[in-house]
Amino acid sequence: MRKALCAVFAVLLITHGGIAVATTAKPSAKPTTKSTAKSGLLPTVAKPAAKPAAKPAAKSTAKKRYVRRVYKRKYVKPIPLPPAIWPPVNFYGQQGVYINYKVSASALANAISLVTTDSALYKDSQTCKEQSCGVVQLGSETGCDWWEIDSTLYGLVDTSTTNTIIRGTLQTFAPSTAVKQVITNYLVSPVPITTGDRVVPTRALCWSKSSGAKVPAQIPDNIYVAYPSK
């Protein structure tokens, strides 16, 4: 009971304008400011003022000048080709006439690479992919107005043996050559390629008009005569 009496509010008499007013004393209010550290909020940091963007430098309106340099060409004396080997290597010679009966694949490929597709040598190389042919290289010390090459076409008796038979003869006319000029020439037969076929040259003649020999009607040309037995 005593505790209840102790909680009695004190009565203050305030005189205002002659009138007594009874008021109750209120406890002082606590400050409402709270710590930002306890609230978990980070303090606001002021951002630095943005710097104004730099203006791009003005482009130069001056045009570039190009100086053309003139280079003087130096004259270089051409190197002369070495003289051709004569008589040619691997050629068989008789009375100034030289013939190569065994032309290697590399020598033939090199000769074809030096001519155009319109040449007789190139056209014959395409024909001889399907027809039986031979090939020779020719040259003469004095030059020739035309060449005559005689050859024989051999074939197998049958595919079960290596025995051969003569299937026919071939006469080939090749174009003219200058002094010590070497040409490559195909010996073309009309016979389709079969296993074991080979064209073997037997003779080559270098002709000149001064000899009085009759000039062939067509050069180049190949005249084939088949044997009656085949």
CNS distance restraints for C-alpha pairs under 8 A (distance, minus, plus):
assign (resid   1 and name CA) (resid   5 and name CA) 6.30 0.50 0.50
assign (resid   2 and name CA) (resid   6 and name CA) 6.27 0.50 0.50
assign (resid   3 and name CA) (resid   7 and name CA) 6.61 0.50 0.50
assign (resid   4 and name CA) (resid   8 and name CA) 7.06 0.50 0.50
assign (resid   9 and name CA) (resid  24 and name CA) 6.62 0.50 0.50
assign (resid   9 and name CA) (resid  25 and name CA) 7.35 0.50 0.50
assign (resid  10 and name CA) (resid  24 and name CA) 6.73 0.50 0.50
assign (resid  10 and name CA) (resid  25 and name CA) 7.08 0.50 0.50
assign (resid  11 and name CA) (resid  22 and name CA) 6.43 0.50 0.50
assign (resid  11 and name CA) (resid  23 and name CA) 6.39 0.50 0.50
assign (resid  11 and name CA) (resid  24 and name CA) 6.00 0.50 0.50
assign (resid  11 and name CA) (resid  25 and name CA) 7.71 0.50 0.50
assign (resid  12 and name CA) (resid  22 and name CA) 6.00 0.50 0.50
assign (resid  12 and name CA) (resid  23 and name CA) 6.01 0.50 0.50
assign (resid  12 and name CA) (resid  24 and name CA) 6.96 0.50 0.50
assign (resid  12 and name CA) (resid  25 and name CA) 7.85 0.50 0.50
assign (resid  13 and name CA) (resid  20 and name CA) 6.14 0.50 0.50
assign (resid  13 and name CA) (resid  21 and name CA) 6.00 0.50 0.50
assign (resid  13 and name CA) (resid  22 and name CA) 5.42 0.50 0.50
assign (resid  13 and name CA) (resid  23 and name CA) 7.18 0.50 0.50
assign (resid  14 and name CA) (resid  20 and name CA) 5.67 0.50 0.50
assign (resid  14 and name CA) (resid  21 and name CA) 5.50 0.50 0.50
assign (resid  14 and name CA) (resid  22 and name CA) 6.72 0.50 0.50
assign (resid  14 and name CA) (resid  23 and name CA) 7.78 0.50 0.50
assign (resid  15 and name CA) (resid  19 and name CA) 5.62 0.50 0.50
assign (resid  15 and name CA) (resid  20 and name CA) 4.77 0.50 0.50
assign (resid  15 and name CA) (resid  21 and name CA) 6.54 0.50 0.50
assign (resid  16 and name CA) (resid  20 and name CA) 6.57 0.50 0.50
assign (resid  16 and name CA) (resid  21 and name CA) 7.58 0.50 0.50
assign (resid  34 and name CA) (resid  38 and name CA) 7.68 0.50 0.50
assign (resid  34 and name CA) (resid  39 and name CA) 7.61 0.50 0.50
assign (resid  35 and name CA) (resid  39 and name CA) 6.56 0.50 0.50
assign (resid  36 and name CA) (resid  40 and name CA) 6.41 0.50 0.50
assign (resid  36 and name CA) (resid  41 and name CA) 5.77 0.50 0.50
assign (resid  36 and name CA) (resid  42 and name CA) 7.17 0.50 0.50
assign (resid  36 and name CA) (resid  43 and name CA) 7.35 0.50 0.50
assign (resid  37 and name CA) (resid  41 and name CA) 6.67 0.50 0.50
assign (resid  37 and name CA) (resid  42 and name CA) 7.48 0.50 0.50
assign (resid  85 and name CA) (resid  89 and name CA) 7.55 0.50 0.50
assign (resid  86 and name CA) (resid 180 and name CA) 7.49 0.50 0.50
assign (resid  87 and name CA) (resid  91 and name CA) 7.51 0.50 0.50
assign (resid  87 and name CA) (resid  98 and name CA) 7.48 0.50 0.50
assign (resid  88 and name CA) (resid  98 and name CA) 7.67 0.50 0.50
assign (resid  90 and name CA) (resid 100 and name CA) 6.45 0.50 0.50
assign (resid  91 and name CA) (resid  98 and name CA) 5.74 0.50 0.50
assign (resid  91 and name CA) (resid  99 and name CA) 5.14 0.50 0.50
assign (resid  91 and name CA) (resid 100 and name CA) 4.46 0.50 0.50
assign (resid  91 and name CA) (resid 101 and name CA) 7.64 0.50 0.50
assign (resid  92 and name CA) (resid  98 and name CA) 5.40 0.50 0.50
assign (resid  92 and name CA) (resid  99 and name CA) 5.17 0.50 0.50
assign (resid  92 and name CA) (resid 100 and name CA) 6.07 0.50 0.50
assign (resid  92 and name CA) (resid 101 and name CA) 7.99 0.50 0.50
assign (resid  93 and name CA) (resid  97 and name CA) 5.49 0.50 0.50
assign (resid  93 and name CA) (resid  98 and name CA) 4.23 0.50 0.50
assign (resid  93 and name CA) (resid  99 and name CA) 6.41 0.50 0.50
assign (resid  94 and name CA) (resid  98 and name CA) 6.55 0.50 0.50
assign (resid  96 and name CA) (resid 140 and name CA) 5.78 0.50 0.50
assign (resid  96 and name CA) (resid 141 and name CA) 5.34 0.50 0.50
assign (resid  96 and name CA) (resid 142 and name CA) 7.48 0.50 0.50
assign (resid  97 and name CA) (resid 138 and name CA) 7.81 0.50 0.50
assign (resid  97 and name CA) (resid 139 and name CA) 6.18 0.50 0.50
assign (resid  97 and name CA) (resid 140 and name CA) 4.54 0.50 0.50
assign (resid  97 and name CA) (resid 141 and name CA) 6.64 0.50 0.50
assign (resid  97 and name CA) (resid 206 and name CA) 7.11 0.50 0.50
assign (resid  98 and name CA) (resid 138 and name CA) 5.92 0.50 0.50
assign (resid  98 and name CA) (resid 139 and name CA) 5.18 0.50 0.50
assign (resid  98 and name CA) (resid 140 and name CA) 5.91 0.50 0.50
assign (resid  99 and name CA) (resid 136 and name CA) 7.00 0.50 0.50
assign (resid  99 and name CA) (resid 137 and name CA) 5.71 0.50 0.50
assign (resid  99 and name CA) (resid 138 and name CA) 4.76 0.50 0.50
assign (resid  99 and name CA) (resid 139 and name CA) 6.55 0.50 0.50
assign (resid  99 and name CA) (resid 204 and name CA) 7.46 0.50 0.50
assign (resid 100 and name CA) (resid 136 and name CA) 5.68 0.50 0.50
assign (resid 100 and name CA) (resid 137 and name CA) 5.01 0.50 0.50
assign (resid 100 and name CA) (resid 138 and name CA) 6.59 0.50 0.50
assign (resid 101 and name CA) (resid 135 and name CA) 7.29 0.50 0.50
assign (resid 101 and name CA) (resid 136 and name CA) 5.18 0.50 0.50
assign (resid 101 and name CA) (resid 137 and name CA) 6.97 0.50 0.50
assign (resid 101 and name CA) (resid 201 and name CA) 6.80 0.50 0.50
assign (resid 102 and name CA) (resid 135 and name CA) 7.86 0.50 0.50
assign (resid 102 and name CA) (resid 136 and name CA) 7.01 0.50 0.50
assign (resid 103 and name CA) (resid 107 and name CA) 6.48 0.50 0.50
assign (resid 103 and name CA) (resid 108 and name CA) 6.57 0.50 0.50
assign (resid 103 and name CA) (resid 135 and name CA) 6.81 0.50 0.50
assign (resid 103 and name CA) (resid 136 and name CA) 6.30 0.50 0.50
assign (resid 103 and name CA) (resid 137 and name CA) 7.07 0.50 0.50
assign (resid 104 and name CA) (resid 108 and name CA) 6.25 0.50 0.50
assign (resid 105 and name CA) (resid 109 and name CA) 6.09 0.50 0.50
assign (resid 106 and name CA) (resid 110 and name CA) 6.10 0.50 0.50
assign (resid 107 and name CA) (resid 111 and name CA) 6.24 0.50 0.50
assign (resid 108 and name CA) (resid 112 and name CA) 6.30 0.50 0.50
assign (resid 108 and name CA) (resid 184 and name CA) 7.57 0.50 0.50
assign (resid 109 and name CA) (resid 113 and name CA) 6.20 0.50 0.50
assign (resid 110 and name CA) (resid 114 and name CA) 6.62 0.50 0.50
assign (resid 111 and name CA) (resid 115 and name CA) 7.11 0.50 0.50
assign (resid 111 and name CA) (resid 184 and name CA) 6.90 0.50 0.50
assign (resid 112 and name CA) (resid 121 and name CA) 6.81 0.50 0.50
assign (resid 112 and name CA) (resid 122 and name CA) 6.10 0.50 0.50
assign (resid 115 and name CA) (resid 119 and name CA) 6.41 0.50 0.50
assign (resid 115 and name CA) (resid 121 and name CA) 7.55 0.50 0.50
assign (resid 115 and name CA) (resid 122 and name CA) 7.03 0.50 0.50
assign (resid 116 and name CA) (resid 122 and name CA) 7.03 0.50 0.50
assign (resid 117 and name CA) (resid 122 and name CA) 5.61 0.50 0.50
assign (resid 117 and name CA) (resid 123 and name CA) 6.91 0.50 0.50
assign (resid 118 and name CA) (resid 122 and name CA) 7.01 0.50 0.50
assign (resid 118 and name CA) (resid 123 and name CA) 7.04 0.50 0.50
assign (resid 119 and name CA) (resid 123 and name CA) 6.41 0.50 0.50
assign (resid 120 and name CA) (resid 124 and name CA) 6.00 0.50 0.50
assign (resid 121 and name CA) (resid 125 and name CA) 6.24 0.50 0.50
assign (resid 121 and name CA) (resid 184 and name CA) 7.55 0.50 0.50
assign (resid 121 and name CA) (resid 185 and name CA) 6.55 0.50 0.50
assign (resid 121 and name CA) (resid 186 and name CA) 7.02 0.50 0.50
assign (resid 122 and name CA) (resid 126 and name CA) 6.58 0.50 0.50
assign (resid 123 and name CA) (resid 127 and name CA) 6.36 0.50 0.50
assign (resid 124 and name CA) (resid 128 and name CA) 6.03 0.50 0.50
assign (resid 124 and name CA) (resid 186 and name CA) 6.50 0.50 0.50
assign (resid 124 and name CA) (resid 188 and name CA) 7.33 0.50 0.50
assign (resid 125 and name CA) (resid 129 and name CA) 6.84 0.50 0.50
assign (resid 125 and name CA) (resid 186 and name CA) 7.56 0.50 0.50
assign (resid 126 and name CA) (resid 130 and name CA) 7.97 0.50 0.50
assign (resid 127 and name CA) (resid 131 and name CA) 6.35 0.50 0.50
assign (resid 128 and name CA) (resid 132 and name CA) 6.24 0.50 0.50
assign (resid 128 and name CA) (resid 133 and name CA) 5.81 0.50 0.50
assign (resid 128 and name CA) (resid 188 and name CA) 6.98 0.50 0.50
assign (resid 130 and name CA) (resid 192 and name CA) 5.92 0.50 0.50
assign (resid 130 and name CA) (resid 193 and name CA) 5.77 0.50 0.50
assign (resid 131 and name CA) (resid 188 and name CA) 7.36 0.50 0.50
assign (resid 131 and name CA) (resid 189 and name CA) 6.51 0.50 0.50
assign (resid 131 and name CA) (resid 190 and name CA) 6.12 0.50 0.50
assign (resid 131 and name CA) (resid 191 and name CA) 5.55 0.50 0.50
assign (resid 131 and name CA) (resid 192 and name CA) 4.31 0.50 0.50
assign (resid 131 and name CA) (resid 193 and name CA) 4.86 0.50 0.50
assign (resid 132 and name CA) (resid 188 and name CA) 6.73 0.50 0.50
assign (resid 132 and name CA) (resid 189 and name CA) 5.69 0.50 0.50
assign (resid 132 and name CA) (resid 190 and name CA) 7.13 0.50 0.50
assign (resid 132 and name CA) (resid 191 and name CA) 5.74 0.50 0.50
assign (resid 132 and name CA) (resid 192 and name CA) 5.86 0.50 0.50
assign (resid 132 and name CA) (resid 193 and name CA) 4.81 0.50 0.50
assign (resid 132 and name CA) (resid 194 and name CA) 7.69 0.50 0.50
assign (resid 132 and name CA) (resid 197 and name CA) 6.63 0.50 0.50
assign (resid 132 and name CA) (resid 198 and name CA) 6.78 0.50 0.50
assign (resid 132 and name CA) (resid 199 and name CA) 7.10 0.50 0.50
assign (resid 133 and name CA) (resid 186 and name CA) 6.74 0.50 0.50
assign (resid 133 and name CA) (resid 187 and name CA) 5.36 0.50 0.50
assign (resid 133 and name CA) (resid 188 and name CA) 4.70 0.50 0.50
assign (resid 133 and name CA) (resid 189 and name CA) 5.79 0.50 0.50
assign (resid 133 and name CA) (resid 198 and name CA) 6.99 0.50 0.50
assign (resid 133 and name CA) (resid 199 and name CA) 5.77 0.50 0.50
assign (resid 134 and name CA) (resid 186 and name CA) 5.78 0.50 0.50
assign (resid 134 and name CA) (resid 187 and name CA) 4.76 0.50 0.50
assign (resid 134 and name CA) (resid 188 and name CA) 6.69 0.50 0.50
assign (resid 134 and name CA) (resid 198 and name CA) 6.93 0.50 0.50
assign (resid 134 and name CA) (resid 199 and name CA) 4.82 0.50 0.50
assign (resid 134 and name CA) (resid 200 and name CA) 6.67 0.50 0.50
assign (resid 134 and name CA) (resid 201 and name CA) 7.63 0.50 0.50
assign (resid 135 and name CA) (resid 184 and name CA) 7.24 0.50 0.50
assign (resid 135 and name CA) (resid 185 and name CA) 5.72 0.50 0.50
assign (resid 135 and name CA) (resid 186 and name CA) 4.34 0.50 0.50
assign (resid 135 and name CA) (resid 187 and name CA) 5.56 0.50 0.50
assign (resid 136 and name CA) (resid 184 and name CA) 5.90 0.50 0.50
assign (resid 136 and name CA) (resid 185 and name CA) 5.51 0.50 0.50
assign (resid 136 and name CA) (resid 186 and name CA) 6.52 0.50 0.50
assign (resid 136 and name CA) (resid 187 and name CA) 7.64 0.50 0.50
assign (resid 136 and name CA) (resid 201 and name CA) 7.85 0.50 0.50
assign (resid 137 and name CA) (resid 182 and name CA) 6.60 0.50 0.50
assign (resid 137 and name CA) (resid 183 and name CA) 5.51 0.50 0.50
assign (resid 137 and name CA) (resid 184 and name CA) 4.39 0.50 0.50
assign (resid 137 and name CA) (resid 185 and name CA) 6.18 0.50 0.50
assign (resid 138 and name CA) (resid 182 and name CA) 5.38 0.50 0.50
assign (resid 138 and name CA) (resid 183 and name CA) 5.44 0.50 0.50
assign (resid 138 and name CA) (resid 184 and name CA) 6.57 0.50 0.50
assign (resid 138 and name CA) (resid 185 and name CA) 7.82 0.50 0.50
assign (resid 139 and name CA) (resid 143 and name CA) 7.51 0.50 0.50
assign (resid 139 and name CA) (resid 177 and name CA) 7.16 0.50 0.50
assign (resid 139 and name CA) (resid 179 and name CA) 7.98 0.50 0.50
assign (resid 139 and name CA) (resid 180 and name CA) 5.83 0.50 0.50
assign (resid 139 and name CA) (resid 181 and name CA) 5.49 0.50 0.50
assign (resid 139 and name CA) (resid 182 and name CA) 4.45 0.50 0.50
assign (resid 139 and name CA) (resid 183 and name CA) 6.68 0.50 0.50
assign (resid 140 and name CA) (resid 144 and name CA) 6.98 0.50 0.50
assign (resid 140 and name CA) (resid 177 and name CA) 7.67 0.50 0.50
assign (resid 140 and name CA) (resid 178 and name CA) 7.85 0.50 0.50
assign (resid 140 and name CA) (resid 179 and name CA) 6.27 0.50 0.50
assign (resid 140 and name CA) (resid 180 and name CA) 5.22 0.50 0.50
assign (resid 140 and name CA) (resid 181 and name CA) 6.83 0.50 0.50
assign (resid 140 and name CA) (resid 182 and name CA) 7.65 0.50 0.50
assign (resid 140 and name CA) (resid 206 and name CA) 7.54 0.50 0.50
assign (resid 141 and name CA) (resid 179 and name CA) 5.38 0.50 0.50
assign (resid 141 and name CA) (resid 180 and name CA) 4.84 0.50 0.50
assign (resid 142 and name CA) (resid 178 and name CA) 7.40 0.50 0.50
assign (resid 142 and name CA) (resid 179 and name CA) 4.91 0.50 0.50
assign (resid 142 and name CA) (resid 180 and name CA) 6.88 0.50 0.50
assign (resid 143 and name CA) (resid 176 and name CA) 7.51 0.50 0.50
assign (resid 143 and name CA) (resid 177 and name CA) 5.38 0.50 0.50
assign (resid 143 and name CA) (resid 178 and name CA) 4.51 0.50 0.50
assign (resid 143 and name CA) (resid 179 and name CA) 4.18 0.50 0.50
assign (resid 143 and name CA) (resid 180 and name CA) 6.56 0.50 0.50
assign (resid 143 and name CA) (resid 181 and name CA) 7.36 0.50 0.50
assign (resid 143 and name CA) (resid 206 and name CA) 7.96 0.50 0.50
assign (resid 144 and name CA) (resid 176 and name CA) 5.27 0.50 0.50
assign (resid 144 and name CA) (resid 177 and name CA) 5.27 0.50 0.50
assign (resid 144 and name CA) (resid 178 and name CA) 6.65 0.50 0.50
assign (resid 144 and name CA) (resid 179 and name CA) 7.82 0.50 0.50
assign (resid 144 and name CA) (resid 206 and name CA) 5.46 0.50 0.50
assign (resid 144 and name CA) (resid 207 and name CA) 5.57 0.50 0.50
assign (resid 144 and name CA) (resid 208 and name CA) 5.57 0.50 0.50
assign (resid 145 and name CA) (resid 175 and name CA) 7.14 0.50 0.50
assign (resid 145 and name CA) (resid 176 and name CA) 4.45 0.50 0.50
assign (resid 145 and name CA) (resid 177 and name CA) 6.73 0.50 0.50
assign (resid 145 and name CA) (resid 206 and name CA) 7.56 0.50 0.50
assign (resid 145 and name CA) (resid 207 and name CA) 5.80 0.50 0.50
assign (resid 145 and name CA) (resid 208 and name CA) 4.82 0.50 0.50
assign (resid 145 and name CA) (resid 209 and name CA) 6.50 0.50 0.50
assign (resid 146 and name CA) (resid 173 and name CA) 6.99 0.50 0.50
assign (resid 146 and name CA) (resid 174 and name CA) 5.90 0.50 0.50
assign (resid 146 and name CA) (resid 175 and name CA) 4.97 0.50 0.50
assign (resid 146 and name CA) (resid 176 and name CA) 4.37 0.50 0.50
assign (resid 146 and name CA) (resid 177 and name CA) 7.32 0.50 0.50
assign (resid 146 and name CA) (resid 206 and name CA) 6.41 0.50 0.50
assign (resid 146 and name CA) (resid 207 and name CA) 5.43 0.50 0.50
assign (resid 146 and name CA) (resid 208 and name CA) 6.80 0.50 0.50
assign (resid 146 and name CA) (resid 219 and name CA) 7.92 0.50 0.50
assign (resid 147 and name CA) (resid 172 and name CA) 7.98 0.50 0.50
assign (resid 147 and name CA) (resid 173 and name CA) 5.51 0.50 0.50
assign (resid 147 and name CA) (resid 174 and name CA) 4.85 0.50 0.50
assign (resid 147 and name CA) (resid 175 and name CA) 6.32 0.50 0.50
assign (resid 147 and name CA) (resid 176 and name CA) 6.74 0.50 0.50
assign (resid 147 and name CA) (resid 204 and name CA) 7.05 0.50 0.50
assign (resid 147 and name CA) (resid 205 and name CA) 5.73 0.50 0.50
assign (resid 147 and name CA) (resid 206 and name CA) 4.95 0.50 0.50
assign (resid 147 and name CA) (resid 207 and name CA) 5.94 0.50 0.50
assign (resid 148 and name CA) (resid 171 and name CA) 7.05 0.50 0.50
assign (resid 148 and name CA) (resid 172 and name CA) 5.74 0.50 0.50
assign (resid 148 and name CA) (resid 173 and name CA) 4.77 0.50 0.50
assign (resid 148 and name CA) (resid 174 and name CA) 6.45 0.50 0.50
assign (resid 148 and name CA) (resid 204 and name CA) 5.66 0.50 0.50
assign (resid 148 and name CA) (resid 205 and name CA) 5.07 0.50 0.50
assign (resid 148 and name CA) (resid 206 and name CA) 6.71 0.50 0.50
assign (resid 148 and name CA) (resid 207 and name CA) 7.53 0.50 0.50
assign (resid 149 and name CA) (resid 171 and name CA) 5.92 0.50 0.50
assign (resid 149 and name CA) (resid 172 and name CA) 5.09 0.50 0.50
assign (resid 149 and name CA) (resid 173 and name CA) 6.48 0.50 0.50
assign (resid 149 and name CA) (resid 174 and name CA) 7.82 0.50 0.50
assign (resid 149 and name CA) (resid 201 and name CA) 6.94 0.50 0.50
assign (resid 149 and name CA) (resid 202 and name CA) 7.63 0.50 0.50
assign (resid 149 and name CA) (resid 203 and name CA) 5.69 0.50 0.50
assign (resid 149 and name CA) (resid 204 and name CA) 4.33 0.50 0.50
assign (resid 149 and name CA) (resid 205 and name CA) 6.38 0.50 0.50
assign (resid 150 and name CA) (resid 169 and name CA) 7.63 0.50 0.50
assign (resid 150 and name CA) (resid 170 and name CA) 5.95 0.50 0.50
assign (resid 150 and name CA) (resid 171 and name CA) 4.76 0.50 0.50
assign (resid 150 and name CA) (resid 172 and name CA) 6.40 0.50 0.50
assign (resid 150 and name CA) (resid 201 and name CA) 5.91 0.50 0.50
assign (resid 150 and name CA) (resid 202 and name CA) 5.71 0.50 0.50
assign (resid 150 and name CA) (resid 203 and name CA) 5.20 0.50 0.50
assign (resid 150 and name CA) (resid 204 and name CA) 6.40 0.50 0.50
assign (resid 151 and name CA) (resid 169 and name CA) 5.99 0.50 0.50
assign (resid 151 and name CA) (resid 170 and name CA) 5.17 0.50 0.50
assign (resid 151 and name CA) (resid 171 and name CA) 6.49 0.50 0.50
assign (resid 151 and name CA) (resid 187 and name CA) 7.97 0.50 0.50
assign (resid 151 and name CA) (resid 199 and name CA) 6.49 0.50 0.50
assign (resid 151 and name CA) (resid 200 and name CA) 5.34 0.50 0.50
assign (resid 151 and name CA) (resid 201 and name CA) 3.95 0.50 0.50
assign (resid 151 and name CA) (resid 202 and name CA) 5.10 0.50 0.50
assign (resid 151 and name CA) (resid 203 and name CA) 6.96 0.50 0.50
assign (resid 152 and name CA) (resid 166 and name CA) 7.11 0.50 0.50
assign (resid 152 and name CA) (resid 167 and name CA) 7.88 0.50 0.50
assign (resid 152 and name CA) (resid 168 and name CA) 6.16 0.50 0.50
assign (resid 152 and name CA) (resid 169 and name CA) 4.51 0.50 0.50
assign (resid 152 and name CA) (resid 170 and name CA) 5.95 0.50 0.50
assign (resid 152 and name CA) (resid 199 and name CA) 5.61 0.50 0.50
assign (resid 152 and name CA) (resid 200 and name CA) 5.30 0.50 0.50
assign (resid 152 and name CA) (resid 201 and name CA) 6.41 0.50 0.50
assign (resid 152 and name CA) (resid 202 and name CA) 7.19 0.50 0.50
assign (resid 153 and name CA) (resid 166 and name CA) 6.02 0.50 0.50
assign (resid 153 and name CA) (resid 167 and name CA) 5.56 0.50 0.50
assign (resid 153 and name CA) (resid 168 and name CA) 5.28 0.50 0.50
assign (resid 153 and name CA) (resid 169 and name CA) 5.87 0.50 0.50
assign (resid 153 and name CA) (resid 170 and name CA) 7.24 0.50 0.50
assign (resid 153 and name CA) (resid 197 and name CA) 7.00 0.50 0.50
assign (resid 153 and name CA) (resid 198 and name CA) 5.78 0.50 0.50
assign (resid 153 and name CA) (resid 199 and name CA) 4.46 0.50 0.50
assign (resid 153 and name CA) (resid 200 and name CA) 6.41 0.50 0.50
assign (resid 154 and name CA) (resid 164 and name CA) 6.34 0.50 0.50
assign (resid 154 and name CA) (resid 165 and name CA) 5.66 0.50 0.50
assign (resid 154 and name CA) (resid 166 and name CA) 4.61 0.50 0.50
assign (resid 154 and name CA) (resid 167 and name CA) 5.52 0.50 0.50
assign (resid 154 and name CA) (resid 168 and name CA) 7.33 0.50 0.50
assign (resid 154 and name CA) (resid 196 and name CA) 7.80 0.50 0.50
assign (resid 154 and name CA) (resid 197 and name CA) 5.59 0.50 0.50
assign (resid 154 and name CA) (resid 198 and name CA) 5.41 0.50 0.50
assign (resid 154 and name CA) (resid 199 and name CA) 6.35 0.50 0.50
assign (resid 154 and name CA) (resid 200 and name CA) 7.64 0.50 0.50
assign (resid 155 and name CA) (resid 164 and name CA) 5.29 0.50 0.50
assign (resid 155 and name CA) (resid 165 and name CA) 5.46 0.50 0.50
assign (resid 155 and name CA) (resid 166 and name CA) 6.35 0.50 0.50
assign (resid 155 and name CA) (resid 167 and name CA) 6.18 0.50 0.50
assign (resid 155 and name CA) (resid 194 and name CA) 7.94 0.50 0.50
assign (resid 155 and name CA) (resid 195 and name CA) 7.73 0.50 0.50
assign (resid 155 and name CA) (resid 196 and name CA) 5.44 0.50 0.50
assign (resid 155 and name CA) (resid 197 and name CA) 4.41 0.50 0.50
assign (resid 155 and name CA) (resid 198 and name CA) 6.68 0.50 0.50
assign (resid 156 and name CA) (resid 161 and name CA) 7.30 0.50 0.50
assign (resid 156 and name CA) (resid 162 and name CA) 6.29 0.50 0.50
assign (resid 156 and name CA) (resid 163 and name CA) 5.76 0.50 0.50
assign (resid 156 and name CA) (resid 164 and name CA) 4.28 0.50 0.50
assign (resid 156 and name CA) (resid 165 and name CA) 6.06 0.50 0.50
assign (resid 156 and name CA) (resid 195 and name CA) 7.46 0.50 0.50
assign (resid 156 and name CA) (resid 196 and name CA) 5.53 0.50 0.50
assign (resid 156 and name CA) (resid 197 and name CA) 6.90 0.50 0.50
assign (resid 157 and name CA) (resid 161 and name CA) 7.04 0.50 0.50
assign (resid 157 and name CA) (resid 162 and name CA) 7.54 0.50 0.50
assign (resid 157 and name CA) (resid 163 and name CA) 5.79 0.50 0.50
assign (resid 157 and name CA) (resid 164 and name CA) 5.38 0.50 0.50
assign (resid 157 and name CA) (resid 165 and name CA) 5.97 0.50 0.50
assign (resid 158 and name CA) (resid 162 and name CA) 7.83 0.50 0.50
assign (resid 158 and name CA) (resid 163 and name CA) 7.81 0.50 0.50
assign (resid 159 and name CA) (resid 195 and name CA) 7.47 0.50 0.50
assign (resid 166 and name CA) (resid 227 and name CA) 7.17 0.50 0.50
assign (resid 167 and name CA) (resid 226 and name CA) 5.99 0.50 0.50
assign (resid 167 and name CA) (resid 227 and name CA) 5.58 0.50 0.50
assign (resid 167 and name CA) (resid 229 and name CA) 7.74 0.50 0.50
assign (resid 167 and name CA) (resid 230 and name CA) 5.60 0.50 0.50
assign (resid 168 and name CA) (resid 224 and name CA) 6.99 0.50 0.50
assign (resid 168 and name CA) (resid 225 and name CA) 5.45 0.50 0.50
assign (resid 168 and name CA) (resid 226 and name CA) 4.02 0.50 0.50
assign (resid 168 and name CA) (resid 227 and name CA) 4.89 0.50 0.50
assign (resid 168 and name CA) (resid 230 and name CA) 7.92 0.50 0.50
assign (resid 169 and name CA) (resid 224 and name CA) 5.83 0.50 0.50
assign (resid 169 and name CA) (resid 225 and name CA) 5.25 0.50 0.50
assign (resid 169 and name CA) (resid 226 and name CA) 6.44 0.50 0.50
assign (resid 169 and name CA) (resid 227 and name CA) 7.70 0.50 0.50
assign (resid 170 and name CA) (resid 187 and name CA) 7.71 0.50 0.50
assign (resid 170 and name CA) (resid 189 and name CA) 6.95 0.50 0.50
assign (resid 170 and name CA) (resid 222 and name CA) 6.79 0.50 0.50
assign (resid 170 and name CA) (resid 223 and name CA) 5.66 0.50 0.50
assign (resid 170 and name CA) (resid 224 and name CA) 4.50 0.50 0.50
assign (resid 170 and name CA) (resid 225 and name CA) 6.35 0.50 0.50
assign (resid 171 and name CA) (resid 222 and name CA) 5.75 0.50 0.50
assign (resid 171 and name CA) (resid 223 and name CA) 5.06 0.50 0.50
assign (resid 171 and name CA) (resid 224 and name CA) 6.45 0.50 0.50
assign (resid 172 and name CA) (resid 187 and name CA) 6.23 0.50 0.50
assign (resid 172 and name CA) (resid 188 and name CA) 7.85 0.50 0.50
assign (resid 172 and name CA) (resid 220 and name CA) 7.45 0.50 0.50
assign (resid 172 and name CA) (resid 221 and name CA) 5.76 0.50 0.50
assign (resid 172 and name CA) (resid 222 and name CA) 4.44 0.50 0.50
assign (resid 172 and name CA) (resid 223 and name CA) 6.34 0.50 0.50
assign (resid 173 and name CA) (resid 216 and name CA) 7.65 0.50 0.50
assign (resid 173 and name CA) (resid 218 and name CA) 7.94 0.50 0.50
assign (resid 173 and name CA) (resid 219 and name CA) 5.77 0.50 0.50
assign (resid 173 and name CA) (resid 220 and name CA) 5.17 0.50 0.50
assign (resid 173 and name CA) (resid 221 and name CA) 5.15 0.50 0.50
assign (resid 173 and name CA) (resid 222 and name CA) 6.44 0.50 0.50
assign (resid 174 and name CA) (resid 185 and name CA) 6.97 0.50 0.50
assign (resid 174 and name CA) (resid 219 and name CA) 6.13 0.50 0.50
assign (resid 174 and name CA) (resid 220 and name CA) 4.92 0.50 0.50
assign (resid 174 and name CA) (resid 221 and name CA) 7.07 0.50 0.50
assign (resid 175 and name CA) (resid 219 and name CA) 6.05 0.50 0.50
assign (resid 175 and name CA) (resid 220 and name CA) 5.94 0.50 0.50
assign (resid 177 and name CA) (resid 181 and name CA) 5.78 0.50 0.50
assign (resid 177 and name CA) (resid 182 and name CA) 7.26 0.50 0.50
assign (resid 177 and name CA) (resid 183 and name CA) 7.37 0.50 0.50
assign (resid 187 and name CA) (resid 199 and name CA) 7.52 0.50 0.50
assign (resid 187 and name CA) (resid 222 and name CA) 7.06 0.50 0.50
assign (resid 188 and name CA) (resid 222 and name CA) 6.24 0.50 0.50
assign (resid 189 and name CA) (resid 222 and name CA) 7.09 0.50 0.50
assign (resid 189 and name CA) (resid 223 and name CA) 7.87 0.50 0.50
assign (resid 189 and name CA) (resid 224 and name CA) 6.25 0.50 0.50
assign (resid 190 and name CA) (resid 224 and name CA) 7.35 0.50 0.50
assign (resid 193 and name CA) (resid 197 and name CA) 6.74 0.50 0.50
assign (resid 207 and name CA) (resid 211 and name CA) 7.25 0.50 0.50
assign (resid 207 and name CA) (resid 213 and name CA) 7.55 0.50 0.50
assign (resid 208 and name CA) (resid 212 and name CA) 7.84 0.50 0.50
assign (resid 208 and name CA) (resid 213 and name CA) 7.60 0.50 0.50
assign (resid 209 and name CA) (resid 213 and name CA) 6.52 0.50 0.50
assign (resid 209 and name CA) (resid 215 and name CA) 7.48 0.50 0.50
assign (resid 226 and name CA) (resid 230 and name CA) 6.98 0.50 0.50
